Amino acid sequence: MKKFVAGMFAVAFATTFVACDFLDSVKTVKSVDDLPNCTDARDGKTYAVTDKDAYYICVGGAWTKAADRKKAGVPVESSSSEVSSSSNEVVESSSSEEVSSNSVESSSSLVGGYDPVANTLMDLRDNKTYKTVTIGSQIWLAENLNFEYNVRTEDQDPVSFCYRGSADSCAKYGRLYTWSAAMDSAAVFSTTGKGCGVEGACNAAKIVRGICPEGWHLPAKAEWDTLFAMVGGAKVAGAPLKSTSGWSNNGNGSDTLGFAVLPAGFYNAEEEYYTSAGKRAAFWSSTEYEPYESFGLNFYNNRADVSVCNNDKGNALSVRCVKDAE
């Protein structure tokens, strides 16, 4: 049965990274007074406010200014749906026209290896240092994780790889992780992703530390959605989030926010080959799709969008970590 299912994945693999769902289009309203209520159902949604010439995102029950539309350089689709002009449906700042995002207090001292002044994180497990970036209310690694993790258990096989076994690739792109490794299914660092391996559904915690340094975690699909909303949605998020160099066929991005996605490629476990370095970046989320698949995020050299897709858990993708909320 296992071989039969695996064979099905091999046949479907070509469409796994193509048949993807996209975030909703960005909607437009005239003013902040026209924004609908920022409810849990709208968390992560983005609206363009024309009289402010800016994007506003629903984060934690409050509308937050995400980016100037001209600076973001992304298109907006007009829509009148879900919009109400009644004042009791608008969450506004009491002291300014726009709601500011959460900020990181400057400090010269390191907390768990994180330096908010230098915007760096030292992973205290191996002393590697990563750039970080604050985007809205989130703090992300601005580089792919490169922590070596090859812990196996009796029924799980979490491993990590350098692209084509090259240490230079790990230094350039970070490591590639199976989903079980990304989730720390062996519970080396926490129990939040325990038992979440290549096969079978798991019962992960809402926030999964996974392979990430202490105080950071593997982002859920919803957290990726929030990031994409900051630049106008997944349909246009590729260019502003990709690095300004390294992508083949003139596929470089503008790296507007400093997220610096590099085309690390990925590893196909079923066919046992590495592919797409220079052309594609693929990242794990902690959100399971079904027993054999989990949601991944894919950037391309020849497309403006980011695809949000179900990926075979046995494949090895890149990992970005996001800081735990204070």
N, C-alpha and C positions, 0 to 999 in steps of 0.2 A: 504493500500500500504506500509506503514511504517513497519507493522508487517511482511509483505511478504518479504521485502528487508532484514529486520533484521534476518528472518529465513534463508534466503540465506546465510547470513554471518555466522550464527551458523553452517550450513552445511559445509561451506568452511573454517571454522576457522582452522581446523587441518592442512590444506595445506597453510594457510596464512603465517606461519613462515617457510615453507619449500620451496615452489615454489618461489625462489628468484633469482634476477639477481646479477651477480658478476662484479666487476671491471675488466678491461682488464688485461691480464697477463703482467708482467714486461718484457720489451724488453731489448736486450743487444746490445751495440755498443762497439767498441774497445777503442775509445778515445773521449775526449770532442769535438774534431774536427768533429766527426761523428754524434753528436747530431743534430736532426732536429731543425728547427726554433721553438722557444717557443711561439706559437701563442695562442690566446684565446681558440681555439679548442683543444689544448693540455694541457690547464691549469689543473694541478693536476696529469698529467701523470708522470710515473716514468720510468727511464731507468737505467740499470746497465752499468757502464763504467768499462771495464775489466782492463785497464792499471792503473786505480786509485783504483780498488777493492772497489768501492763505488757506492751508488745509487745517482742519480740526479733527482730532481723533477722540473717540469715546474711550477713556481709560479710568477704570475704578469708580465709575459713577459721575465723572466730571469731564467736560469737554476741554481738551488741551490743544493748544496751537502746536501743530506738528512741523510745518515748514512753509516758507513762502512759496507760492506756486511758481513764480518765475525762477527761483533758485532751484526748486526740485525739477523743473522742466519736464513735467509729465502731463498728459492730456486728462481732461475731465469730461465725463458724460453727464448731461443734464437729466434731472429726474425730479418729479414733484411728489413721488411716493414717499410715505412715512414722514412727511414734513408737516409740522403744525406750527402756527404762529402764536399760539397762546403762551403767555408768559410763564404759566405754571409748568410748562414742559421744557424749560431751558435751565440748565445748570450753569451759572456764571460766577466769575470771581467778584467778590465784594469790593475790591479796591482797584481793579483795572478792567480794560475792555476785553482782555483775553486771559485764559487760564494758563498759568505757566506750568511746565512739567516739573516733576520731582528733580531735585538737583542733588549732587553729591557734595557733601561738605568737604572743603579742602583740609588736608591734614598732612603734616610732614612725616607722620609715623605710619608704619606698615601695619595693617590688620590682616592677619592670615596670609601675608605675602602680597596683599593688594595695596597699591599706592595710588590714591585718587588724584594726587598732584601730578605725578609723572605719567599717569594713565598706563600703568603696567601691573602685571600680576606675576609674582614669582611662585611657581608651583613648588611647594615645600617638599614634595615627594622626591623630586629629582633636580630641583633648583633651576629648571628652565624658566626663562622670563618671556612673557607674552605682552604684546600691546593690547590695550583695552580701549573701548569706545562707549561713550554714553549717548544713547539715542532715545529721546523722550524719557520715559521712566525706567528704561532698561539699560543695564550695563552688560556689554558683550565682550568676549574675547575678539580682538580684531585680527587674530591669526588662528589657523587650525591647530587643534590640540595635537601634541607630539609626545604623549606619555605612553611608554611601552607597557602593554598589558597582554599577557599570554597565559592567563590562569584558566585551567580546565577543571571541570568537576566530572563526576561519574556520568551524568546524563546531559551535560552542557559542554559546548566547545567554543568558548569565547576567545577569539584571537584577534590580533592586530597586525597590520602589514605596512611595509614601505612599498611604494609603487614599484613593481617589477623587482622587488628585493633590493632596491638601491638606497643606501643611506643618504645619498645626496638628495633623493626625492623626499625623504622624510624631513630633511633639513629645510627644503624649499616649500613643501606642501603640507607637512605634518603627516601623521599616520592615518591609515584607513582601518576602520573598525567594523567587525560584524555587529549586528544589533545586540547580540547577547553581551559582547564586550562593552559596547557603548552604554548598555544598561547596567553593567556590573552584575550580571546574573549570578555570579559566584558569591556575591555579597562580601567582597573584600573590604570595601570602604563604607557601605551602608546596606541596609536591608530593603531600601525603597524600590529596587529593581530586582530583587531576589527571584530566581527561577524564571526570569524572562529570557528564554533562550531562542534557538532557531526554530523549534517546533512547539506547538501548543500555546494556547492562550495563557496570559499571565495576569496576575492581580497586582499591578504596580501601584505605588502611591501616586497621589496627584502631582507631587513634585519629586522627581527622581534625580538623585545626585549622579548616579551612574559612574562613568569613568572620570568625571570632572574633579577638579581640586576641591578641597573642603571650602564650604561657603558658596559654591557654584553648583549648577546643575545642568543636566541635559534638557534643552528646551522642548516643551510640548509643542504640538502643532499650533495651538492657539497663540503661543508666544512668537512663533515665526509669523503668524498672520498679523500680529500687532506690529512687528518690525516692517513687514511689507506695506501695511497701511500707512506707515510714516512717509512713504514715498509714492503714495497713490494707488497701492494695490499690487497684487502679484502679476497682473497683466503687463505692468510697466516697470517692475522692480529690478529687473536685471541690470540695466545700464547704471543706475545710481548706486548700486551695491557692489558691482564688479570692480576689480582693480583696474588701474589705468595702463597696465602692461601685462604681458604674459599670455594673452589670449590669441589664438591663431586666427588668420583670415580677417584681420581688422575687427576682431570681436571684443576689444577692450571696452571697459566701462568708464564712467566719469568719477566713480567713487566719491559721490557727493558727501556722504556722511562718514567716510573713513572706515567702512566695514571691510573693504578690501578682499573680496572673494577672488581666490585664485583657482585656475582650472586644474584641480588635482586629479581628475579622473576617478575611477572606481574599480573594484574587483568583482567579477562575476564568479561566484563560488561554484555554481553548477557546471559551468563550462571551463572553469579554472583558468581565466585569463584576465589580464589588466587591460583597461581600455579608456580612451577619451581624454588622456592628459593633454592639456592645451586647448581642449574643446569644451569640456564640461566639468562642473563642480556638483557634487551630490552630498547632501548632509542628512544625518539622521534627526528625527524627532523622537521623543519618548512615547508618542501616541501610537498605540497598536491599531492596525486596520482589521486584521483577522488573524487566526492562529499562525499562519505562515508568512504574513506580511505586516509591515508597519509603514507609517507615513514617512516619506523622505521629501527633500526639497532640492530641485535641480535647476542649475543655471547653465546657459548655453552660450557658445561663441557667436551663433548666428540668429539668436532670438532675443527680443526685448523682454519677454516674460520670464517669470520663475514658475515652474510647474510644481504642483503639490500632488505627489503621486504615492501609490502603494508600491512598496519595494520588498522583494524577497529578503527575509531576515538573514539569510546566509550570505548575502552580498556584503562587501566591505566598503563603507562610505566615510567621508570626513565627519569630524565633530567640531562644533562650536559650542562653547559653554556660556551660560548667562548667569549673572550674579543673583544669589538669593535676595529676596526683599528684606529690607531692614526690619 
